[in-house]
């Protein structure tokens, strides 16, 4: 059994990396939004992602993310800079880019041929996250401001103009570390609500999974996310990710 576990820990990350490359080598923070639609039903979206955490000072981490939603052919890239202001509070400015091809938009919007071009969006975000522990439970609440830069896009044969809108996101998360075979596994769950300027509460998201260490600086995270957005299909993400943390320089 120990031999099997050792082999599995060596093979799983390698297979996952190859799978991510196969998906396109482009690594979405599950952020797909469709500008309009008649959504009903749901779509299952296998998603591969990777994260690199680079500590630069005792209280500052840089984080680079890459995601790819296979069902929708939607790649994304994200950059964060996390500043731990106090033991309980961190501030994170970030930038996100994602794109969704026309067939992915039509799938989500239940509108065959409605979209004819790839939709691309840029976002600037900044959030404040309060973290605390109760016994072994790790709890956090994140409040995020998002400035969304929406491009010109074609829908139903019409060109809709580019615009900028504001978004507010609130996320509550819970994690509980457990010891498995001498390693700390961390199951987690979260709920998040989205408020868009001019549209109100537009999206809800529930997420659960577990973070499993496989090497000193590498973790594997399988998870499941359900996302409901007004006007488009529900998305059920089956996610598999790798987290790489570089050694601290301090």
ABEGO torsion letter per residue (X at the ends): XAAAAAAAAAAAAAAAAAAAAAAGGBXXAGABBBABEABBEBBBBBBBBBBBBBBABAABBBBBBBBBBAAAGBBBBBBBBBBBABAABBBBBBBBBBBBBAAAAAAAAGBBGABABBBBBBBBBBBBBBBBBBEABBBBBBBBBBBBBBBBBBBGGBBBBBBBBBBBBBBBBBBBBBBBGGBBBBBBBBBBBBBBBGAEBABBBBBBBBBBBABAABBBBBBBBBBBBBGBBBBBBBBBBBBBBBBBAX
